[in-house]
Amino acid sequence: METESRTLEITILSAEDLRIGNKPVKKNAFVIVSIDSFNNKATKIDRYGGSYPSWNDKLVMDMPMQTSFITLQVKYCKGSSGGEKPVGFARIPVTDFIGGYSPETCLQYLSYRLRDPKGLKNGIINICLRLKEALHGCSSQAAAASASGIGLGIPIDGRRDLGVVTGIPIWSGYPSNSLSR
């Protein structure tokens, strides 16, 4: 029986304030994205960014339907010996980008707190992701619009191929006609 999966497009953008033993990471940081123990991909090594590395690496991965979390592990290479040292990790619930207000195929920018191996706060990682196709059998208006090629939301720079900006407007104050009374 074939396992159903979706294609996840995840771009590892950057990280902030990475430390090892309370000292800033100097160079050679990279990220490993794990969907399960058999499905991982890594970014290139940022040789110059220090404790504020930037990768902008897009990774395309198959994500089984039953996936609950995606794990991001930030590591750095100790040098020519090739040894790796863990810097921090983040577990991303799939519900953070599936089943919310945005259509599943919309590009979403997210940031997560990293935790070191002892569980202490250790920097932030910035990512963007989207599913390349919507869930099968989903009856929402967003999934139907996405499947038909109609994008919901406001086009970025007038181009829907870059994604769309979505949100819920929050109005403050009173309607203009209520102030005149």
Protein Blocks (a to p, Z undefined) as FASTA:
>chain_A
ZZdddddddddfbdehiaeehiacfbhpacdddfblmlccdddddfklmmmccfkpacdd
dddfklmbdcddddddfbjnopacdfbdcdddfklmgoiabdfkbccddddddddfkopa
ebjaddddddfbdcehiabfklmmmmnopagdjdeehiaknopcddddddedjdfklmmZ
Z
